[in-house]
């Protein structure tokens, strides 16, 4: 195992609780946005969590991974569904690198 994800998640919860005590308006805003974003609508909760995991790896956020793996498992996501969502995220990251590669070639051609 790379790290103890449960202990990390617990420590992160404690640290963000402390941040919330010091800046309750910030935490209230974050929680409000989070509640709106995961509110079931056209997409179910499991799909929201799979999207959150895909974004988490593109942002390289261990805390997001810990939180949303927990959420995805609680929402009934299988390990195979998580792996498929992560494959989509990897594809998008590759596409973004290609776009920025093209921008770099354009910059190289334009700069004298």
Residue pairs with C-beta under 8 A, 6 or more apart in sequence:
3 62
5 65
5 66
5 69
8 62
8 63
8 66
9 63
9 66
9 67
9 70
12 63
12 66
12 67
16 27
19 26
19 27
20 26
20 27
37 48
38 45
38 48
38 49
38 52
40 48
43 51
44 75
45 71
45 75
46 72
46 75
46 76
46 77
46 81
48 75
49 68
49 71
49 72
49 75
49 77
50 72
50 77
50 81
50 82
50 85
51 85
52 64
52 67
52 68
52 71
52 72
53 64
53 65
53 68
53 69
53 72
53 82
53 85
53 86
53 89
54 85
54 86
54 88
54 89
54 92
55 64
55 89
56 64
56 65
56 68
57 65
57 86
57 89
57 90
58 89
58 92
58 93
69 82
72 81
72 82
